[in-house]
């Protein structure tokens, strides 16, 4: 297969070496566990966290005479994922045996797909700070996961847990279109978002249900592709970025020293922040692929695909476009809100029938900011969409000022309750009586005649007076009324 380079070299992404610039070329193979209650070829449970070897059928353990039977739900989920990636769906695909020997692979081979995968070429769009980047997807194929080897249970023995053996995986292979660690992290984030919207993978990297093999090489800008190294089983988006940065600089140092890059598989040590050699990189012929004789070719109709396509949910890119068009949000704010479906749904609940921009500001800056500060997930938020919407209503109606709103948010966060009732019970309403505000303004001006004269020369000093009035009114004075009165009395209008 001929690999076509579609990216124009971008100097902003180059690595500065001792002998000149270098360009990073990255491709990713993402393994995403299919959302299904049963495994790919058996009825064993896929429940996470069970005791070792509890979710193992005779098929998973490769007992003699046990034959695999395809799980239709896994096929449906793979097709839905392909549609979400705007990819070609192959109506006929073939399962192959990928032969290698390892203690946690009881069959001595993995049932996978090679030349005829279930999903062909697609794309993922990345909204980077300065540009939109299209990353090609080479293929998506179904395969069974291996078990897990445990080496830290006994000083002289290793153990094998087959709970994951046979679990359905979608391997999503990108083209070598990524050119920086930031793009790689954005790609993995976007891919996880799409899978979560579709409900085809939960994307929980800490539980191993999504992990990435990262292929990294370097070259002179625009030159021939270099020799790549594969960083195996990276299980966090942050580690993906760190591993790429380290590996690219390692390769540049070798090449600038006159050496050559060995094509190999490497592991990322998150503690040391470095990659280390694992084994020489295998080629396809090393695995001796051949069609699995126990499984017929997988075939389905165009009608089957069209039926699934007709029931896809609104995906992140479409939702972002709608948020910008219908709610008038900035692309930046819409990006933040659609990263997780739950966040987008929460925002829409808050914004329903309200000022959308003000709602977005309070969701993103106040709620998300507080959740992030306390290390909480949106599902753990003590402030509901209805409560936050109530705060927005009070601000919009002029019942409370922005400062009072923040105090109210704190009360709702820590104590709960209905925002309108809290404002009523605690006397938190904004003072809009111009007579009362004017009395405070006159008192502040009379106490600071020197600053009044300075403000006539430097109008920006009005802000200082506003602060003093707000302090004197305990934050209850209407800020706009205060500002207008001050300008009038100082003679700036």
PyMOL commands that set and color helices and strands:
alter all, ss='L'
color gray80, all
select helices_A, chain A and resi 11-13+72-84+181-198+205-207+237-256+284-287+302-309+316-327+331-338+341-351+356-373+378-380+385-396+402-415+419-425+434-447+449-457+459-472+479-490
alter helices_A, ss='H'
color red, helices_A
select strands_A, chain A and resi 15-17+20-33+92-93+96-99+109-112+122-127+132-144+148-154+157-161+168-174+210-219+229-234+264-269+274-280+290-291+298-299
alter strands_A, ss='S'
color yellow, strands_A
deselect
rebuild
show_as cartoon
